[in-house]
Amino acid sequence: MFHRPHLGSGGLGSRHAAGPIALNNLPTDDAAAGAGLLEKPSSAPPSDPSPRVGVLARLVPETVFDVLLVALAFGALAVWFVALGGVRIGDVGDLGLVDALPAGAVAALAALAAGFALALARNRLGIAVLYVVVLVLALYGALVPIEQVASFNVSWRHAGIADHLARAGGVDPGIDAYFNWPGFFAVLALAADAAGVQDPLVFAPWASVAANLLYLPPLAMIAHSAGGDARLVPLTLWVFVLANWVGQDYLSPQALSFGLFLVVLAVVLTWFGGPGSGPATRPRFARGLRLAIAGESATPATVPRGGRDAVLLVALVAAATTVPSHQLTPFALVLVLALLVAFGRTWLRGLPLLLTVAIAAWLVFMTISYLSGNIEALKAQLGALTSTLSSSVVDRVGGSEGHTLVVRARLIFTGLLWLAALAGAIIRLRGGLRTWSLAILALAPFGLPFLQPYGGEIVLRVYLFALPGVAVLVASLILAAAGSAERRVAAVVLLVTVGLMGAFLVTRHGNDRVWLFSRDEASIVDRVYDIAAPGSVLAAPSTTLPWQHRRYAELEHVSLERLQVPGVRGSGGPPLARAVYALIKRQGDGYGYVIVTRSLLAYDELLGSPTWGSVPQLERALDGSPFFRRLISGRDARVWVTVREPKPEPRG
Amino acid sequence: MRLTTALPASALLAVSLAVDAMALFAGPSAGRTLLVAVFLLLGPGLGLVGLLGIEDPWQLLTLAFGLSVALDTLVALMLIYVVGWYPGAGLAVLLAISIAGALAQLWMSVGRAEA
């Protein structure tokens, strides 16, 4: 799998399993300087940053040690999934998965932490990468053994959009914003057809695992482009996997687009980063293209054997693919690329310009009807930085004690991680290592709130887009703290990993109680889709239920979250039922169905009730109202339907 | 034959042909879903990027992933905006790219070995 290093990296990494990714394509000076400055092993050869051999190394032969490490990784994975197989949805509490984590699962995580620390300490970088892969499978596939049906309501919605595209055979941009950036949904519909399934939801359970595995190669390239210690690559991947708590890697356009974002940056930083000496020859067919994008004075540092032009083309099409697929990612990419250009970190001067033109062209030619129909709402959002930030952070603090703890843990963890990245940047700068490209990667996304409010989610997106740069900087800090002695490296990495793992379980899986759906609630919601006539209205206290996966545009889906009930604050009763009825009637003439599920109750308990009251109050109001009659009563879900000609309400 | 080129190319060819065969003859299954996902995320790109002779696995996977998603998206958007929704035809185009690329890589690896 791995190959001998080349291009002047000499002995660097030649004994490492991760040879070329560790140091190939690095100019000799940078590689040597990097290894020396970060590790400071005064006399030891840079290829061996562990000159002091530990007790384990003396006692256990290397091959046996390697086999044991690999076996430990797979054993821990097996124990993890077996242990989680015994968890029931009802076991997951306000702290999320942490509340239900069996001892076996904790032991499996401890084994993974120890195995990775040992692999890194003894420079088994290939095995360290294997641990990263196993960690992705474990942490991002954690809900798979617990799920009865696919989790997370937005995955269901995205499946419904792809389903609608396939059934309609085209795009109606008037439906909503999703249909103006349909790239991902078209691919999802194509994939479902290729898999021979009706429901694209089949891809949802493992989507996070797939996404995070696909993020690893470009991340490794980004870390590698930073130069320095060869251990930086697996450690960066490790930090990224443990810090990616924002949960944007589900079955979604942003998950795939973020992968493309990483691909573009990996290519730019690896093959087009900074000044160097130009290639000796240029193929004629690509000269015009390169001149247009890079300019005549382009001076690449190294030339891949496969041809820089082909690589540039891949970066171009990957960047262009984000434009019809996601509203935000191209803006983030433009920001990062423009700053890389502005600070002389890449010579692809035309790339951000081309991407800007592509974004403008898509907005003008493909989304104009939607944008013109929603211009007032968009204008109200654009530039509303204060409300954007407050809705992203402040509004989310509330609800149950457990949920409040989760939210605070996220805020504290984010702050600490960014501080660690700052410290890592300072240490890299003082060590004379390449830092500015990473700093730009980490800082540029902070400009996004000025460009795109993106609802209340923008801070989460800033965190995600900054994470690649942040992960490399944090990994640099850890390496600087660990030094090169085997035992110290193992201890520091183990300590940091335990902290990151604990934080990840709370920050990432803190909302699992809301996102997990039971088979009962999913089947009851499905029954509504079976019986509802076209034009019917489906209403629910919030959107956290398994719906919108079918008949996406044929039925109206209404959340009661922002329902205004004059004069009523948390008292429910007839005014609440009347207000719900009126809202349904405003949406359409058909029947209205109000759905209440276990997950909606959990959402209510975790995040607090809306101003009009709690979900149980709504249930009581609907039961007592002449406007509704109860249609379905299940263990985990109940459905009410509007009455065509309601009797007069009883007085009093 | 160079193993570093021939092995990924053979794997790509096998996966592409399996997806093709399943699309024609098999019903839905977890195995088919997994194979389709792997193919769409890496296959078409690997067919073309494999021709560049890049040996570093990180670089190869990065480029293959980026190009695959780009080609998938291009084909899918062409279907919904221009051609009409014929997903079978879209899959056939992507399979053709992968299989042609894999065969070209195998042919090149034989040529290199003989040289």
Chai-1 contact restraints between the chains, C-beta under 6 A:
chainA,res_idxA,chainB,res_idxB,connection_type,confidence,min_distance_angstrom,max_distance_angstrom,comment,restraint_id
A,M1,B,P57,contact,1.0,0.0,6.0,A-B,restraint_1
A,H3,B,E55,contact,1.0,0.0,6.0,A-B,restraint_2
A,P20,B,D56,contact,1.0,0.0,6.0,A-B,restraint_3
A,I21,B,D56,contact,1.0,0.0,6.0,A-B,restraint_4
A,I21,B,W58,contact,1.0,0.0,6.0,A-B,restraint_5
A,G169,B,W85,contact,1.0,0.0,6.0,A-B,restraint_6
A,G170,B,I80,contact,1.0,0.0,6.0,A-B,restraint_7
A,V171,B,I80,contact,1.0,0.0,6.0,A-B,restraint_8
A,G183,B,T73,contact,1.0,0.0,6.0,A-B,restraint_9
A,A186,B,A76,contact,1.0,0.0,6.0,A-B,restraint_10
A,A186,B,L77,contact,1.0,0.0,6.0,A-B,restraint_11
A,A186,B,I80,contact,1.0,0.0,6.0,A-B,restraint_12
A,V187,B,D72,contact,1.0,0.0,6.0,A-B,restraint_13
A,V187,B,T73,contact,1.0,0.0,6.0,A-B,restraint_14
A,V187,B,A76,contact,1.0,0.0,6.0,A-B,restraint_15
A,L190,B,A76,contact,1.0,0.0,6.0,A-B,restraint_16
A,L190,B,P87,contact,1.0,0.0,6.0,A-B,restraint_17
A,L190,B,G90,contact,1.0,0.0,6.0,A-B,restraint_18
A,A191,B,V36,contact,1.0,0.0,6.0,A-B,restraint_19
A,A191,B,L40,contact,1.0,0.0,6.0,A-B,restraint_20
A,D193,B,P87,contact,1.0,0.0,6.0,A-B,restraint_21
A,A194,B,V36,contact,1.0,0.0,6.0,A-B,restraint_22
A,A194,B,L91,contact,1.0,0.0,6.0,A-B,restraint_23
A,A195,B,R32,contact,1.0,0.0,6.0,A-B,restraint_24
A,A195,B,T33,contact,1.0,0.0,6.0,A-B,restraint_25
A,A195,B,V36,contact,1.0,0.0,6.0,A-B,restraint_26
A,G196,B,P28,contact,1.0,0.0,6.0,A-B,restraint_27
A,V197,B,P28,contact,1.0,0.0,6.0,A-B,restraint_28
A,V202,B,T33,contact,1.0,0.0,6.0,A-B,restraint_29
A,L214,B,F65,contact,1.0,0.0,6.0,A-B,restraint_30
A,P217,B,W58,contact,1.0,0.0,6.0,A-B,restraint_31
A,P217,B,L61,contact,1.0,0.0,6.0,A-B,restraint_32
A,P217,B,T62,contact,1.0,0.0,6.0,A-B,restraint_33
A,P218,B,T62,contact,1.0,0.0,6.0,A-B,restraint_34
A,A220,B,W58,contact,1.0,0.0,6.0,A-B,restraint_35
A,M221,B,W58,contact,1.0,0.0,6.0,A-B,restraint_36
A,M221,B,T62,contact,1.0,0.0,6.0,A-B,restraint_37
A,V263,B,T62,contact,1.0,0.0,6.0,A-B,restraint_38
A,V263,B,G66,contact,1.0,0.0,6.0,A-B,restraint_39
A,A266,B,T62,contact,1.0,0.0,6.0,A-B,restraint_40
A,R305,B,G53,contact,1.0,0.0,6.0,A-B,restraint_41
A,G306,B,L52,contact,1.0,0.0,6.0,A-B,restraint_42
A,G306,B,G53,contact,1.0,0.0,6.0,A-B,restraint_43
A,G306,B,I54,contact,1.0,0.0,6.0,A-B,restraint_44
A,A310,B,L52,contact,1.0,0.0,6.0,A-B,restraint_45
A,V314,B,L63,contact,1.0,0.0,6.0,A-B,restraint_46
A,V314,B,G66,contact,1.0,0.0,6.0,A-B,restraint_47
A,V314,B,L67,contact,1.0,0.0,6.0,A-B,restraint_48
A,V317,B,A70,contact,1.0,0.0,6.0,A-B,restraint_49
A,A318,B,G66,contact,1.0,0.0,6.0,A-B,restraint_50
A,A318,B,A70,contact,1.0,0.0,6.0,A-B,restraint_51
A,T321,B,A70,contact,1.0,0.0,6.0,A-B,restraint_52
A,T321,B,T73,contact,1.0,0.0,6.0,A-B,restraint_53
